[in-house]
Amino acid sequence: MDTFSGDRPRVVVIGGANVDVKARSAARVRQGTSNPGHISMTPGGVGRNIAENLARLGTRTFLVAAVGRDAAGESLLNQTAAAGVRVEYVHRTDQPTGTYVALLDCDGEMVAAVADMAATSALGPEEVDRARDVIATAGLVVLDGNLEPGTFDHALDLAHASGVRTILEPVSVLKAARLAPQVTPARPLYAVTPNRDELAALTGLAVRTDQQVRLGGNTLHQRGVRHVWVRLGERGSLLSSASAGTTVIPAPSTTIRDVTGAGDAMLAAFCHAVLRGSEPLDAARYGHAAAALTIASTHTVRPDLTPQLIEAELAKSDQAWSGQRAIP
């Protein structure tokens, strides 16, 4: 892992931090009965995962989040700091540390999940304000949709006041709908990274086809979003840029072992590439490579993730990339 230096751009990630409990069935999940399998417990949370991925790639990263004053919170902070993330702006609350429980099928695909994010609700504008100096001097700010609307609003105000590029990761349909009214031209966003259903929640449009996704992207462009990067699952993603049109990016072929954390790795790698000067389309390809590497592992955040590993994965996906297509 690179040693941080004071003059390098940094990312401030503001969002959720929790413990992930993943239960993977040994065979196809059968509803209404006990399924033999394997259960693991690891650090998690969308914001925290993004922050750890960034730190492992050598990007100076600060996490602004909330965890409980319990053993789970202490362990979460220690493990996150050990990965290279700066955690001095993580708020300690009397709420128990958040927990995310995911049920995975035998092929690693998610069957269902439940998130208890009460601790993140304790992260208010006042707690975010403690990090105003690092936000003001950041290269990028990433906001995850777990934030309460008032907290999201204040964080976006701080970033906008200093001209810092800001990215919104919606997290879920319900959270995307909750934050949709705050995506306005008055405080332009550098990027939003929804899946198809979250894009529908953000725009109020049907987005079943690629052309409808494109229209959804245009709607967000009109609301001040420069880049709309829509995740399409196995098909890859669609990147709509206000000044450069829309391109479908194929996902690299990979062996699926566990899909948990793939989207977090994808966004973190995108941010890392943008900070080093990559164009958004190249940064999105870089993100896809990181996601493919994460899916192929059993880890929510790969402990061996490096820029060199991603570059090697990119080289393998060059043939698939030759099939890229722009949507007129």
Number of C-alpha atoms within 10 A of each C-alpha: 13 12 9 15 10 7 7 13 17 24 28 26 28 32 30 29 32 31 22 20 19 21 22 25 21 14 12 12 18 10 7 6 7 9 15 12 14 12 13 9 13 17 23 25 27 24 28 29 27 30 35 32 31 30 29 23 23 19 29 26 27 29 29 28 29 31 29 22 15 15 11 18 23 15 14 22 22 13 15 22 17 11 17 24 24 20 18 14 18 22 21 20 19 12 17 21 25 24 22 20 16 19 19 25 20 19 16 20 16 17 13 10 13 11 14 14 22 19 24 26 19 21 26 20 16 10 18 21 16 15 20 15 11 17 27 18 17 23 20 25 28 28 26 25 25 28 26 19 19 14 23 23 16 16 25 25 13 19 24 19 11 14 16 19 18 25 25 23 25 27 20 18 18 15 20 24 19 18 21 18 12 17 20 15 13 10 19 21 25 19 24 24 24 25 23 25 19 24 30 20 23 26 21 13 15 15 20 11 10 15 13 15 24 22 17 24 29 22 18 27 22 14 19 19 26 22 26 29 27 24 24 18 12 10 12 16 23 28 25 30 21 17 9 13 15 25 19 23 24 22 22 24 14 15 14 16 16 23 21 24 22 27 27 28 31 26 27 30 29 25 27 26 22 19 18 12 11 15 12 20 22 14 22 24 26 26 27 30 30 31 27 24 24 29 26 18 17 15 17 23 26 20 12 11 20 19 17 10 14 22 14 11 19 21 11 14 19 12 11 14 17 10 10 12 13 13 13 8
